Amino acid sequence: MKAPRWLSAGAALSCLAAGGCSTGTAGAAAGGRPAIGTRVVAVDVSESAKGEWERLYPRARRLVEETGRGTHLAVFRFDVSIIEVYDGKGVLDGADAGTLLKPLVSHTANTKGTNLAVLVRKIDSRAPHWKSPVELDVVTDCGTELMSTEDRDYVKETVARWEGSKGIVLRFHGVTAGHREALRDMAPSCEIVEQ
């Protein structure tokens, strides 16, 4: 994948290592590309995701590291509940990212599954208070195991509203084979980023 011309060499390498870039990632841009106002990194800490931690944690760390200092950063952990871990300026380096993500590593989940609707509800309530546009990067192995029909309908309606307003861009990272279809049913135009 060729990096856009407007990226610096370092940012291009970071983006390529993370699976590619699209408009608005990795900070401000020259050449008319819009910068993101807020990056939200939401990390699945359910028991099933913890089994995939060696694969998922580096992705979460890269997302946090790539958030420029001038970009607002919010970090959440979720399973069937959601906890805010951080809300402030982007971090400076990998050590800061590691320190910020440490509570995720030490958290022990009481559930085997995940309910994406709890995350979507929280983001929907917080987004009006964040600088736009918002990039929501969800690091998960699945995200849908413990969702009811009502939860799925809520997510589908909310994500459709986000897409219509162009205020929130939704990306999933780390979703395992066999679980993408459920996400596509709820968020047809979301991006599912390969590991």
Contacts in CASP RR format, 6 or more apart in sequence:
PFRMAT RR
TARGET T0000
AUTHOR 0000-0000-0000
METHOD contacts of the structure
MODEL  1
MKAPRWLSAGAALSCLAAGGCSTGTAGAAAGGRPAIGTRVVAVDVSESAK
GEWERLYPRARRLVEETGRGTHLAVFRFDVSIIEVYDGKGVLDGADAGTL
LKPLVSHTANTKGTNLAVLVRKIDSRAPHWKSPVELDVVTDCGTELMSTE
DRDYVKETVARWEGSKGIVLRFHGVTAGHREALRDMAPSCEIVEQ
1 16 0 8 1.000
1 19 0 8 1.000
1 20 0 8 1.000
3 11 0 8 1.000
3 12 0 8 1.000
3 13 0 8 1.000
3 15 0 8 1.000
3 16 0 8 1.000
3 20 0 8 1.000
3 21 0 8 1.000
4 12 0 8 1.000
4 21 0 8 1.000
4 33 0 8 1.000
6 29 0 8 1.000
6 30 0 8 1.000
6 31 0 8 1.000
6 32 0 8 1.000
6 33 0 8 1.000
7 15 0 8 1.000
7 21 0 8 1.000
7 26 0 8 1.000
11 21 0 8 1.000
11 26 0 8 1.000
11 27 0 8 1.000
11 66 0 8 1.000
12 21 0 8 1.000
14 26 0 8 1.000
14 62 0 8 1.000
14 65 0 8 1.000
14 66 0 8 1.000
15 21 0 8 1.000
15 25 0 8 1.000
15 26 0 8 1.000
15 66 0 8 1.000
17 62 0 8 1.000
18 59 0 8 1.000
18 62 0 8 1.000
18 63 0 8 1.000
18 66 0 8 1.000
18 193 0 8 1.000
19 193 0 8 1.000
19 194 0 8 1.000
20 193 0 8 1.000
22 191 0 8 1.000
23 29 0 8 1.000
23 33 0 8 1.000
23 34 0 8 1.000
24 33 0 8 1.000
24 34 0 8 1.000
24 35 0 8 1.000
24 36 0 8 1.000
24 133 0 8 1.000
24 135 0 8 1.000
25 36 0 8 1.000
25 66 0 8 1.000
25 135 0 8 1.000
26 66 0 8 1.000
26 68 0 8 1.000
27 35 0 8 1.000
27 36 0 8 1.000
27 66 0 8 1.000
27 67 0 8 1.000
27 68 0 8 1.000
27 70 0 8 1.000
27 71 0 8 1.000
28 35 0 8 1.000
28 70 0 8 1.000
29 35 0 8 1.000
34 133 0 8 1.000
35 71 0 8 1.000
36 71 0 8 1.000
36 133 0 8 1.000
36 134 0 8 1.000
36 135 0 8 1.000
37 71 0 8 1.000
37 72 0 8 1.000
37 130 0 8 1.000
37 131 0 8 1.000
37 132 0 8 1.000
37 133 0 8 1.000
37 134 0 8 1.000
38 71 0 8 1.000
38 72 0 8 1.000
38 73 0 8 1.000
38 74 0 8 1.000
38 127 0 8 1.000
38 130 0 8 1.000
38 131 0 8 1.000
38 132 0 8 1.000
38 133 0 8 1.000
38 134 0 8 1.000
38 135 0 8 1.000
39 63 0 8 1.000
39 67 0 8 1.000
39 71 0 8 1.000
39 72 0 8 1.000
39 73 0 8 1.000
39 74 0 8 1.000
39 90 0 8 1.000
39 134 0 8 1.000
39 135 0 8 1.000
39 137 0 8 1.000
40 73 0 8 1.000
40 74 0 8 1.000
40 75 0 8 1.000
40 76 0 8 1.000
40 123 0 8 1.000
40 130 0 8 1.000
40 134 0 8 1.000
40 135 0 8 1.000
40 136 0 8 1.000
40 137 0 8 1.000
41 60 0 8 1.000
41 63 0 8 1.000
41 64 0 8 1.000
41 67 0 8 1.000
41 73 0 8 1.000
41 74 0 8 1.000
41 75 0 8 1.000
41 76 0 8 1.000
41 137 0 8 1.000
41 139 0 8 1.000
42 75 0 8 1.000
42 76 0 8 1.000
42 77 0 8 1.000
42 78 0 8 1.000
42 82 0 8 1.000
42 119 0 8 1.000
42 123 0 8 1.000
42 136 0 8 1.000
42 137 0 8 1.000
42 138 0 8 1.000
42 139 0 8 1.000
42 140 0 8 1.000
43 49 0 8 1.000
43 56 0 8 1.000
43 60 0 8 1.000
43 75 0 8 1.000
43 76 0 8 1.000
43 77 0 8 1.000
43 78 0 8 1.000
43 101 0 8 1.000
43 104 0 8 1.000
43 139 0 8 1.000
43 140 0 8 1.000
44 56 0 8 1.000
44 77 0 8 1.000
44 78 0 8 1.000
44 79 0 8 1.000
44 114 0 8 1.000
44 138 0 8 1.000
44 139 0 8 1.000
44 140 0 8 1.000
44 141 0 8 1.000
44 142 0 8 1.000
44 143 0 8 1.000
45 77 0 8 1.000
45 78 0 8 1.000
45 79 0 8 1.000
45 104 0 8 1.000
45 107 0 8 1.000
45 109 0 8 1.000
46 79 0 8 1.000
46 80 0 8 1.000
46 109 0 8 1.000
46 111 0 8 1.000
46 112 0 8 1.000
46 113 0 8 1.000
46 114 0 8 1.000
46 143 0 8 1.000
46 145 0 8 1.000
47 79 0 8 1.000
47 109 0 8 1.000
47 111 0 8 1.000
47 112 0 8 1.000
47 113 0 8 1.000
48 112 0 8 1.000
48 113 0 8 1.000
48 114 0 8 1.000
48 141 0 8 1.000
48 142 0 8 1.000
48 145 0 8 1.000
49 56 0 8 1.000
49 79 0 8 1.000
49 109 0 8 1.000
49 114 0 8 1.000
49 140 0 8 1.000
49 141 0 8 1.000
49 142 0 8 1.000
50 109 0 8 1.000
51 141 0 8 1.000
52 141 0 8 1.000
52 174 0 8 1.000
52 176 0 8 1.000
53 105 0 8 1.000
55 174 0 8 1.000
55 195 0 8 1.000
56 139 0 8 1.000
56 140 0 8 1.000
56 141 0 8 1.000
56 173 0 8 1.000
56 174 0 8 1.000
57 101 0 8 1.000
57 104 0 8 1.000
57 105 0 8 1.000
59 139 0 8 1.000
59 173 0 8 1.000
59 174 0 8 1.000
59 195 0 8 1.000
60 101 0 8 1.000
60 104 0 8 1.000
60 139 0 8 1.000
60 173 0 8 1.000
61 94 0 8 1.000
61 97 0 8 1.000
61 98 0 8 1.000
61 101 0 8 1.000
63 137 0 8 1.000
63 139 0 8 1.000
63 173 0 8 1.000
64 73 0 8 1.000
64 75 0 8 1.000
64 90 0 8 1.000
64 91 0 8 1.000
64 97 0 8 1.000
64 98 0 8 1.000
64 100 0 8 1.000
64 101 0 8 1.000
65 91 0 8 1.000
65 93 0 8 1.000
65 94 0 8 1.000
65 97 0 8 1.000
67 73 0 8 1.000
67 90 0 8 1.000
67 91 0 8 1.000
68 90 0 8 1.000
68 91 0 8 1.000
69 89 0 8 1.000
69 90 0 8 1.000
69 91 0 8 1.000
69 92 0 8 1.000
70 89 0 8 1.000
70 90 0 8 1.000
71 89 0 8 1.000
71 90 0 8 1.000
72 87 0 8 1.000
72 88 0 8 1.000
72 89 0 8 1.000
72 90 0 8 1.000
72 130 0 8 1.000
72 131 0 8 1.000
73 86 0 8 1.000
73 87 0 8 1.000
73 88 0 8 1.000
73 89 0 8 1.000
73 90 0 8 1.000
73 91 0 8 1.000
74 84 0 8 1.000
74 86 0 8 1.000
74 87 0 8 1.000
74 88 0 8 1.000
74 126 0 8 1.000
74 130 0 8 1.000
75 84 0 8 1.000
75 85 0 8 1.000
75 86 0 8 1.000
75 87 0 8 1.000
75 100 0 8 1.000
75 101 0 8 1.000
76 82 0 8 1.000
76 83 0 8 1.000
76 84 0 8 1.000
76 85 0 8 1.000
76 119 0 8 1.000
76 122 0 8 1.000
77 83 0 8 1.000
77 85 0 8 1.000
77 103 0 8 1.000
77 104 0 8 1.000
77 107 0 8 1.000
78 114 0 8 1.000
78 118 0 8 1.000
78 119 0 8 1.000
78 122 0 8 1.000
79 109 0 8 1.000
79 110 0 8 1.000
79 111 0 8 1.000
79 113 0 8 1.000
79 114 0 8 1.000
79 115 0 8 1.000
80 111 0 8 1.000
80 113 0 8 1.000
80 114 0 8 1.000
80 115 0 8 1.000
80 118 0 8 1.000
80 146 0 8 1.000
81 118 0 8 1.000
82 118 0 8 1.000
82 119 0 8 1.000
82 122 0 8 1.000
85 100 0 8 1.000
85 101 0 8 1.000
85 103 0 8 1.000
85 104 0 8 1.000
86 100 0 8 1.000
91 97 0 8 1.000
91 100 0 8 1.000
111 146 0 8 1.000
112 145 0 8 1.000
113 142 0 8 1.000
113 143 0 8 1.000
113 145 0 8 1.000
113 146 0 8 1.000
114 140 0 8 1.000
114 142 0 8 1.000
114 143 0 8 1.000
114 144 0 8 1.000
114 145 0 8 1.000
114 146 0 8 1.000
115 143 0 8 1.000
115 144 0 8 1.000
115 145 0 8 1.000
115 146 0 8 1.000
115 147 0 8 1.000
115 151 0 8 1.000
116 138 0 8 1.000
116 140 0 8 1.000
116 143 0 8 1.000
116 144 0 8 1.000
116 147 0 8 1.000
116 151 0 8 1.000
116 155 0 8 1.000
116 183 0 8 1.000
116 186 0 8 1.000
117 147 0 8 1.000
117 151 0 8 1.000
117 152 0 8 1.000
117 154 0 8 1.000
117 155 0 8 1.000
119 138 0 8 1.000
120 154 0 8 1.000
120 155 0 8 1.000
120 158 0 8 1.000
120 159 0 8 1.000
121 154 0 8 1.000
121 158 0 8 1.000
123 134 0 8 1.000
123 136 0 8 1.000
123 168 0 8 1.000
124 158 0 8 1.000
124 162 0 8 1.000
127 134 0 8 1.000
127 167 0 8 1.000
127 168 0 8 1.000
132 167 0 8 1.000
133 166 0 8 1.000
133 167 0 8 1.000
133 168 0 8 1.000
133 169 0 8 1.000
134 167 0 8 1.000
134 168 0 8 1.000
134 169 0 8 1.000
135 168 0 8 1.000
135 169 0 8 1.000
135 171 0 8 1.000
136 168 0 8 1.000
136 169 0 8 1.000
136 170 0 8 1.000
136 171 0 8 1.000
137 171 0 8 1.000
137 173 0 8 1.000
138 170 0 8 1.000
138 171 0 8 1.000
138 172 0 8 1.000
138 173 0 8 1.000
139 173 0 8 1.000
139 174 0 8 1.000
140 172 0 8 1.000
140 173 0 8 1.000
140 174 0 8 1.000
140 175 0 8 1.000
141 174 0 8 1.000
141 175 0 8 1.000
141 176 0 8 1.000
141 179 0 8 1.000
142 175 0 8 1.000
142 176 0 8 1.000
142 179 0 8 1.000
142 182 0 8 1.000
143 175 0 8 1.000
143 179 0 8 1.000
143 183 0 8 1.000
144 152 0 8 1.000
144 179 0 8 1.000
144 182 0 8 1.000
144 183 0 8 1.000
144 186 0 8 1.000
147 155 0 8 1.000
152 182 0 8 1.000
152 185 0 8 1.000
152 186 0 8 1.000
155 186 0 8 1.000
155 187 0 8 1.000
156 185 0 8 1.000
156 186 0 8 1.000
156 187 0 8 1.000
159 170 0 8 1.000
159 186 0 8 1.000
159 187 0 8 1.000
159 190 0 8 1.000
162 168 0 8 1.000
162 170 0 8 1.000
163 189 0 8 1.000
169 191 0 8 1.000
170 187 0 8 1.000
170 190 0 8 1.000
170 191 0 8 1.000
171 190 0 8 1.000
171 191 0 8 1.000
171 192 0 8 1.000
171 193 0 8 1.000
172 183 0 8 1.000
172 190 0 8 1.000
172 191 0 8 1.000
172 192 0 8 1.000
172 193 0 8 1.000
173 193 0 8 1.000
173 195 0 8 1.000
174 193 0 8 1.000
174 194 0 8 1.000
174 195 0 8 1.000
175 183 0 8 1.000
175 192 0 8 1.000
180 192 0 8 1.000
183 190 0 8 1.000
183 192 0 8 1.000
184 190 0 8 1.000
184 192 0 8 1.000
END
